[in-house]
Amino acid sequence: AQTATAQAAPPIDTLYFVVRDGIVMSTQGHTMVIDYNDDGTFTGDVSGTAFQGTYRLDGARLCATSSLAASETCTTYPEGMASGDTFDVTSPALGGVRVHIRTPEENRAAAAAAQAGN
C-alpha cells in the first residue's frame, strides 16, 4: 500500500515575480505593501501598521498566515503575470483585491527614498 504525501505543485511563473519583487495590494480602501523572503516569511505594511507572517506556494496558489489573520488563507493567482503587471484576484479573507507586482526599478526608488529619509 502506498501512502499519499501532500506535495505542493511547482509554483507558476506569476508567483516567481510576486516573491522576487513583492507586491502592492489594494482592497477596501487600504493599500498593503508586502515583501516576500526566500525562507517562506514575509513582511508588510498597511496604513502605517507593520505585519509579518509565513507563506507557501502551491501551483497557482499563494497560501499565507500573518499577524493580521491567524488562519491560513490561499489565494489563486493568474498565469502569465510579471513585474509591473496589475491584476485582480479574489482573497478568501479580503474578497476582491487588486495586486500590482512591483518592478525592480520601483524597489530601487523606494529603497533610495527610505535611505534619504534616514
Salt bridges, closest charged atoms under 4 A:
ASP21 OD2 - ARG20 NH2 2.98
ASP35 OD1 - ARG102 NH2 2.22
ASP58 OD2 - ARG61 NH2 3.28
GLU72 OE2 - ARG56 NE 2.99
ASP88 OD2 - ARG98 NH2 2.84
GLU105 OE2 - ARG108 NH2 3.50
GLU106 OE1 - HIS100 NE2 3.06
